[in-house]
Amino acid sequence: MRRTRYFLPTLKEAPREAQIISHQLMLRAGLIDQHCAGIYSWLPLGTTVLQNIADIVRQEQNKVGAQEMIMPTIQSADLWKESGRYEAYGEEMLRLQDRHGRDLLYTPTADEVVTDIARNHLKSYRNLPTLVYQIQWKFRDEIRPRFGVMRGREFYMKDAYSIDMNEEEARASYKKMMTAYVRTFRRLGLTAVPARADTGPIGGDLSHEFLIVAQTGESELFYEERLEDLMSQEDDHVDVDDIMSIYAATDEIHEADKCPIPADKLKVARGIEVGHIFYFGTKYSESLGLKLAGPDNTTIVPHMGSYGIGVSRLVAAIIEASHDDKGIVWPESVTPFKIGLVNIRVSDEDCTAACDTLYEEFKAAGITVLYDDRDERPGVKFADMELIGLPWQVSIGPRGLKDGFVELKNRKTGEIQELSLEDITTKMQEHFGR
């Protein structure tokens, strides 16, 4: 994409209301635009990152056998009244009526809807296990929305639901989803600590929050250090039982005097919640009358679980975990463009010809590239490239071109290489496995 044709409104300074680094950089780098309190428009650069994250989430859900569907954002209040949550949910629920006076709501979650679908269409235990998910917009009317998309009112979320014959099979589904989550966060370039979470009145031990370690984290996190290694290794292997056996908890349930981790192995950090998986047994199947024909002429009440990932929140979490004083440093897996190509002097015919040629070569090789062809000072172009944080920067100027080389910069390490025009495309193709 040519920068002269790309809608990318960058800012030199962060708006005063932006309190944390991800909010500041998302506004400055032109990822989002605030519409009103806690609600944002996602601009082209931000939309691409959001879609790249959603694609990774989707792929890992599909690998464990989850099937994608789309449930409505506007739900009937009747279901929530039937489950007993319509009044209990509180003021975070946005309630409304249609022209006929029927009570509706903007979905904060889809537990009731998926249970209703199940009771309408699942008839026998032979239909189980069932594992479905969606990636959909949701709304919670936060009393004080803040920190940009980290705690906005409208958010993009993956929510999955498992329906199983009994607790044993529900635990198997839970472990499947734990595997998918570990692989998802690895691919996103994040170390996400799965901390034990409070299961509330349901009880049991099957609830985990996934938290990214970051200084601006909302929760204090206590965990055994080897958990980081298990979560961040680069292969596909996931030892779920080992991961689930290691202690990790937030300050909400951690008790210092009962901590099972020796002091020399205990890590304490701040964490940003980006996912939550939860087994809730028969809570919704019982309240909404989901019953299936069981074996030997019995009737069973299925066990269920829910599994959420905050896709839009992950954009901010990645920035919190991966930035420097110049701007964002995107992991290659989610970056909006793989390469930023800078024409240092557009008035120079040789420079422009070389940039145009390289631009077309990158595109033909299937490598996404943002080509800064603006008639701007080099300092402005370089500052913008650092701000938006593309993993690789290729710069072409008259002096280097005369000597037969272009500059290739690694955004993360700052390392600069001088390569010939003939070698640069080949090197990038090899790097990206094209």
Wavefront OBJ file of the C-alpha trace (Angstrom):
o trace
v 0.000 0.000 0.000
v 1.280 3.449 -0.923
v 1.279 5.868 1.986
v -0.082 8.622 -0.270
v -3.196 6.465 -0.762
v -3.448 4.995 2.735
v -5.613 6.531 5.430
v -3.194 6.728 8.347
v -3.648 9.832 10.533
v -0.637 9.808 12.889
v -0.193 12.270 15.761
v 3.003 13.757 17.176
v 1.591 13.996 20.696
v -0.838 11.763 22.591
v -4.206 13.290 23.569
v -4.330 14.346 27.198
v -6.973 11.783 28.157
v -4.776 8.813 27.148
v -3.288 7.543 30.427
v -1.521 4.306 29.487
v 1.013 3.631 26.756
v -1.202 1.384 24.610
v -3.976 3.988 24.506
v -1.473 6.719 23.660
v 0.204 4.717 20.896
v -3.038 3.414 19.391
v -4.247 7.005 18.997
v -0.892 8.372 17.842
v -0.269 5.551 15.356
v -3.703 5.913 13.794
v -5.120 2.543 14.845
v -8.295 3.915 16.428
v -10.387 7.062 16.689
v -12.567 7.770 19.709
v -16.258 7.988 18.846
v -17.531 8.609 22.374
v -16.687 7.434 25.899
v -15.420 3.836 25.718
v -16.387 3.383 22.039
v -13.890 3.559 19.169
v -13.750 3.404 15.402
v -11.051 1.050 14.178
v -9.107 2.723 11.377
v -7.421 0.728 8.550
v -4.151 0.023 10.403
v -5.966 -1.047 13.575
v -8.513 -3.096 11.647
v -5.740 -5.096 9.975
v -4.105 -5.896 13.323
v -7.494 -6.828 14.796
v -8.185 -9.176 11.878
v -4.714 -10.742 12.069
v -5.232 -11.550 15.750
v -8.732 -12.888 15.075
v -7.348 -15.134 12.309
v -4.819 -16.723 14.696
v -7.516 -17.205 17.349
v -9.813 -18.738 14.725
v -7.162 -21.132 13.405
v -6.342 -22.463 16.863
v -10.020 -22.881 17.746
v -10.562 -24.849 14.546
v -7.573 -27.097 15.301
v -9.208 -28.414 18.489
v -12.490 -29.105 16.694
v -14.451 -25.982 17.623
v -16.938 -24.874 14.984
v -17.501 -21.200 14.203
v -20.935 -19.627 14.262
v -22.362 -16.123 14.597
v -24.886 -15.294 17.293
v -26.875 -12.050 17.475
v -25.538 -8.912 19.115
v -29.116 -7.916 20.037
v -30.731 -10.584 22.225
v -34.208 -11.152 23.585
v -34.483 -10.360 27.296
v -36.839 -13.333 27.692
v -33.919 -15.778 27.726
v -32.112 -13.814 30.396
v -35.252 -13.600 32.504
v -35.599 -17.363 32.156
v -32.018 -17.940 33.318
v -32.443 -15.473 36.189
v -29.673 -13.153 35.041
v -31.663 -10.268 33.511
v -31.958 -8.307 36.751
v -28.941 -9.856 38.452
v -26.484 -8.753 35.744
v -26.714 -5.140 36.846
v -26.246 -1.801 35.147
v -23.461 -2.976 32.818
v -26.182 -4.512 30.637
v -27.527 -2.144 27.970
v -31.297 -2.714 27.948
v -33.617 -1.457 25.208
v -37.024 -2.042 23.643
v -38.127 -2.475 20.056
v -41.107 -0.624 18.532
v -43.488 -3.256 19.914
v -42.296 -2.737 23.482
v -40.418 -6.066 23.633
v -37.425 -6.079 25.981
v -34.063 -6.546 24.261
v -30.418 -6.160 25.252
v -27.067 -5.642 23.596
v -25.150 -8.831 24.291
v -22.491 -8.779 27.011
v -22.123 -12.575 26.648
v -23.876 -15.412 24.810
v -24.299 -18.189 27.407
v -28.097 -18.044 27.232
v -28.250 -17.923 23.441
v -25.970 -20.904 22.910
v -27.925 -22.915 25.512
v -31.167 -22.020 23.734
v -29.722 -23.190 20.412
v -28.641 -26.434 22.055
v -32.059 -27.153 23.591
v -33.704 -26.501 20.221
v -31.440 -28.757 18.187
v -29.557 -31.284 20.344
v -31.665 -34.337 21.137
v -29.360 -37.099 22.330
v -26.092 -37.716 24.147
v -24.893 -38.977 20.768
v -24.784 -35.316 19.646
v -22.098 -34.664 22.253
v -19.481 -33.361 22.706
v -20.356 -30.095 20.980
v -17.851 -27.240 20.856
v -18.778 -23.969 19.128
v -17.406 -20.428 19.093
v -17.927 -16.995 17.634
v -15.856 -13.831 17.239
v -18.316 -11.016 17.766
v -18.783 -7.477 19.079
v -20.121 -7.130 22.615
v -21.074 -4.293 24.918
v -20.803 -3.705 28.654
v -21.770 -0.315 30.010
v -18.696 0.326 32.161
v -19.339 3.084 34.673
v -15.884 4.575 34.013
v -14.501 3.414 30.671
v -10.766 4.078 30.567
v -7.432 2.953 29.161
v -8.708 2.986 25.568
v -9.770 -0.415 24.253
v -8.331 -2.040 27.374
v -11.477 -1.168 29.280
v -13.897 0.130 26.688
v -17.634 -0.387 26.541
v -17.732 -2.008 23.104
v -15.243 -4.802 22.471
v -14.438 -7.616 20.035
v -14.342 -11.028 21.676
v -13.995 -14.699 20.923
v -16.361 -16.721 23.069
v -16.553 -20.498 22.827
v -18.914 -22.940 24.534
v -18.573 -26.645 25.242
v -21.513 -28.978 25.847
v -20.660 -32.394 27.259
v -22.372 -35.466 28.663
v -20.798 -35.303 32.129
v -18.064 -33.679 34.191
v -15.352 -36.059 33.000
v -15.972 -35.199 29.360
v -16.343 -31.512 30.244
v -12.858 -31.620 31.761
v -11.543 -33.096 28.509
v -13.097 -30.196 26.566
v -11.579 -27.763 29.060
v -8.108 -29.212 28.465
v -8.629 -28.990 24.693
v -9.401 -25.324 25.032
v -6.451 -24.769 27.375
v -4.242 -26.244 24.635
v -5.739 -23.902 22.035
v -5.132 -20.900 24.288
v -1.496 -21.754 24.968
v -0.835 -22.126 21.235
v -2.720 -18.930 20.436
v -0.696 -16.791 22.824
v 2.569 -18.342 21.667
v 1.740 -17.414 18.072
v 0.902 -13.878 19.165
v 4.381 -13.543 20.644
v 3.020 -13.281 24.184
v 3.730 -15.056 27.439
v 0.314 -15.436 29.037
v 0.216 -16.821 32.564
v -2.842 -19.025 33.285
v -3.838 -18.044 36.802
v -6.388 -19.944 38.843
v -9.586 -17.942 39.124
v -12.466 -17.924 41.564
v -15.261 -20.259 40.426
v -17.818 -18.542 42.648
v -20.819 -20.502 43.889
v -20.237 -23.243 41.306
v -17.075 -24.333 43.101
v -14.442 -26.690 41.763
v -11.032 -25.963 40.317
v -11.757 -25.362 36.636
v -11.392 -21.668 35.986
v -8.302 -19.900 34.666
v -7.598 -16.309 33.726
v -4.847 -15.713 31.172
v -2.774 -12.639 32.008
v -0.048 -10.896 30.030
v 2.801 -9.656 32.207
v 2.980 -5.853 31.882
v 3.817 -2.979 34.220
v 0.387 -1.424 33.653
v -1.463 -4.611 34.588
v -4.614 -4.272 36.651
v -3.931 -7.345 38.804
v -0.990 -8.490 40.878
v 0.136 -11.898 39.745
v 1.955 -14.644 41.701
v 3.353 -17.682 39.860
v 6.146 -20.204 39.615
v 8.825 -18.992 37.213
v 8.990 -22.173 35.109
v 5.435 -21.492 33.956
v 6.848 -18.778 31.690
v 9.047 -21.312 29.898
v 6.166 -23.732 29.362
v 3.920 -20.985 27.989
v 6.483 -19.366 25.691
v 8.222 -22.325 24.039
v 8.061 -22.141 20.247
v 6.818 -25.610 19.270
v 3.246 -26.962 19.179
v 3.680 -29.247 22.176
v 1.456 -28.371 25.134
v 1.589 -30.360 28.366
v -1.779 -29.267 29.751
v -1.598 -31.378 32.897
v 1.807 -29.936 33.786
v 0.651 -26.374 33.122
v -2.514 -26.802 35.175
v -0.569 -28.332 38.074
v 1.650 -25.254 38.499
v 0.471 -22.627 40.929
v -0.426 -19.190 39.602
v -2.990 -16.802 41.029
v -3.911 -13.139 41.160
v -4.129 -11.067 44.308
v -7.889 -11.710 44.388
v -7.417 -15.283 45.630
v -3.705 -15.505 46.479
v -2.889 -16.003 50.154
v 0.754 -15.246 50.912
v 0.921 -17.470 53.999
v -0.426 -20.433 52.006
v 1.637 -19.951 48.846
v 2.997 -23.366 47.724
v 5.898 -21.840 45.750
v 9.335 -21.536 47.404
v 10.447 -17.916 47.671
v 13.394 -18.432 45.288
v 11.041 -19.659 42.526
v 8.174 -17.238 43.075
v 7.637 -14.443 40.549
v 5.475 -11.444 41.331
v 4.322 -9.171 38.522
v 1.442 -7.099 37.195
v -0.871 -8.776 34.698
v -3.418 -7.760 32.050
v -6.271 -10.224 31.640
v -6.765 -11.223 27.988
v -8.666 -14.487 28.332
v -10.767 -16.544 30.713
v -11.854 -20.176 30.542
v -14.522 -21.460 32.867
v -16.379 -24.702 33.576
v -19.832 -23.947 34.955
v -21.338 -27.427 35.094
v -25.111 -27.542 34.678
v -25.841 -23.912 35.628
v -27.423 -22.911 32.312
v -28.582 -26.315 31.140
v -30.644 -26.646 34.325
v -32.014 -23.090 34.405
v -32.957 -23.189 30.708
v -34.187 -26.782 30.630
v -31.545 -28.337 28.396
v -32.103 -32.094 28.713
v -31.046 -34.831 26.326
v -31.816 -38.475 25.872
v -29.079 -40.444 27.624
v -27.923 -44.054 27.326
v -30.257 -46.865 28.457
v -33.429 -44.716 28.347
v -32.049 -42.166 30.821
v -32.211 -38.387 30.646
v -29.088 -36.290 31.082
v -28.482 -32.627 31.880
v -25.343 -31.642 29.928
v -22.324 -29.988 31.495
v -21.089 -26.780 29.900
v -18.097 -24.453 29.830
v -17.291 -21.042 28.353
v -14.016 -19.785 26.958
v -13.345 -16.122 26.176
v -10.496 -14.196 24.560
v -10.580 -10.413 24.310
v -9.462 -9.916 20.709
v -9.633 -6.109 20.766
v -8.053 -6.033 24.235
v -5.196 -8.156 22.879
v -4.212 -5.355 20.500
v -3.608 -3.089 23.491
v -1.991 -5.880 25.538
v 0.514 -6.634 22.765
v 1.466 -2.955 22.634
v 1.852 -2.815 26.420
v 4.189 -5.810 26.219
v 6.037 -4.745 23.049
v 6.969 -1.079 22.640
v 9.843 1.309 23.190
v 10.246 5.075 23.537
v 9.774 5.529 19.771
v 6.558 3.578 19.354
v 5.029 0.147 18.826
v 7.118 -2.955 18.061
v 4.734 -5.411 16.382
v 5.350 -9.173 16.449
v 5.543 -10.439 12.871
v 2.481 -12.639 13.400
v 0.084 -9.699 13.825
v 1.812 -6.725 12.197
v -0.371 -4.771 9.741
v 2.486 -4.799 7.191
v 5.641 -6.900 7.237
v 7.848 -4.181 5.731
v 7.933 -0.395 5.726
v 9.583 0.924 2.549
v 10.905 4.502 2.783
v 11.729 6.616 -0.258
v 14.110 9.132 1.287
v 13.942 11.530 -1.671
v 10.924 11.252 -3.951
v 12.267 14.043 -6.204
v 15.188 11.814 -7.189
v 14.179 9.788 -10.256
v 16.575 6.918 -9.529
v 15.364 6.674 -5.912
v 11.735 6.589 -6.944
v 12.366 4.057 -9.720
v 14.237 1.752 -7.315
v 11.501 2.068 -4.671
v 8.747 1.442 -7.197
v 10.529 -1.669 -8.471
v 11.149 -3.034 -4.975
v 7.554 -2.277 -3.974
v 6.230 -4.353 -6.868
v 8.687 -7.184 -6.114
v 7.577 -7.386 -2.486
v 3.920 -7.479 -3.525
v 4.585 -10.155 -6.151
v 6.323 -12.214 -3.446
v 3.230 -11.988 -1.241
v 4.942 -9.777 1.361
v 2.768 -6.975 2.715
v 4.477 -3.594 2.468
v 3.661 0.012 3.365
v 5.494 2.252 0.902
v 6.076 5.787 2.192
v 6.087 7.701 -1.082
v 5.107 11.042 0.474
v 6.978 14.236 -0.336
v 8.018 14.689 3.289
v 11.267 15.197 5.154
v 13.132 11.920 5.866
v 12.891 12.566 9.626
v 9.105 12.659 9.448
v 8.988 9.398 7.523
v 11.397 7.591 9.849
v 9.549 8.838 12.950
v 6.247 7.535 11.554
v 7.775 4.161 10.708
v 9.164 3.848 14.237
v 5.802 4.889 15.678
v 3.688 2.331 13.780
v 6.277 -0.355 14.511
v 6.505 -2.521 11.387
v 9.044 -5.332 11.951
v 11.313 -4.400 9.017
v 12.211 -1.071 7.446
v 13.832 -0.712 4.025
v 15.240 2.735 3.221
v 16.420 3.898 -0.197
v 18.282 7.193 -0.649
v 20.425 8.746 -3.391
v 23.735 8.299 -1.573
v 23.264 4.602 -0.769
v 21.801 3.871 -4.180
v 24.842 5.427 -5.846
v 27.031 3.024 -3.847
v 24.761 0.110 -4.768
v 23.015 -0.611 -1.465
v 19.830 -0.054 0.488
v 19.383 -0.160 4.272
v 17.424 -2.904 6.024
v 16.540 -2.233 9.668
v 15.150 -4.657 12.218
v 12.647 -2.625 14.269
v 12.975 -4.806 17.372
v 16.768 -4.969 17.620
v 17.666 -1.768 15.797
v 20.236 -3.693 13.718
v 20.901 -2.155 10.281
v 22.255 -4.069 7.284
v 23.386 -2.747 3.925
v 22.230 -4.946 1.055
v 22.106 -4.701 -2.705
v 18.772 -4.159 -4.433
v 19.159 -7.621 -5.951
v 19.563 -9.285 -2.535
v 16.897 -7.517 -0.477
v 13.835 -9.244 -1.947
v 15.488 -12.664 -1.743
v 16.457 -12.088 1.884
v 12.915 -11.062 2.833
v 11.419 -13.999 0.932
v 13.690 -16.383 2.783
v 12.907 -14.766 6.125
v 9.147 -14.956 5.672
v 9.299 -18.421 4.096
v 7.792 -17.294 0.808
l 1 2 3 4 5 6 7 8 9 10 11 12 13 14 15 16 17 18 19 20 21 22 23 24 25 26 27 28 29 30 31 32 33 34 35 36 37 38 39 40 41 42 43 44 45 46 47 48 49 50 51 52 53 54 55 56 57 58 59 60 61 62 63 64 65 66 67 68 69 70 71 72 73 74 75 76 77 78 79 80 81 82 83 84 85 86 87 88 89 90 91 92 93 94 95 96 97 98 99 100 101 102 103 104 105 106 107 108 109 110 111 112 113 114 115 116 117 118 119 120 121 122 123 124 125 126 127 128 129 130 131 132 133 134 135 136 137 138 139 140 141 142 143 144 145 146 147 148 149 150 151 152 153 154 155 156 157 158 159 160 161 162 163 164 165 166 167 168 169 170 171 172 173 174 175 176 177 178 179 180 181 182 183 184 185 186 187 188 189 190 191 192 193 194 195 196 197 198 199 200 201 202 203 204 205 206 207 208 209 210 211 212 213 214 215 216 217 218 219 220 221 222 223 224 225 226 227 228 229 230 231 232 233 234 235 236 237 238 239 240 241 242 243 244 245 246 247 248 249 250 251 252 253 254 255 256 257 258 259 260 261 262 263 264 265 266 267 268 269 270 271 272 273 274 275 276 277 278 279 280 281 282 283 284 285 286 287 288 289 290 291 292 293 294 295 296 297 298 299 300 301 302 303 304 305 306 307 308 309 310 311 312 313 314 315 316 317 318 319 320 321 322 323 324 325 326 327 328 329 330 331 332 333 334 335 336 337 338 339 340 341 342 343 344 345 346 347 348 349 350 351 352 353 354 355 356 357 358 359 360 361 362 363 364 365 366 367 368 369 370 371 372 373 374 375 376 377 378 379 380 381 382 383 384 385 386 387 388 389 390 391 392 393 394 395 396 397 398 399 400 401 402 403 404 405 406 407 408 409 410 411 412 413 414 415 416 417 418 419 420 421 422 423 424 425 426 427 428 429 430 431 432 433 434
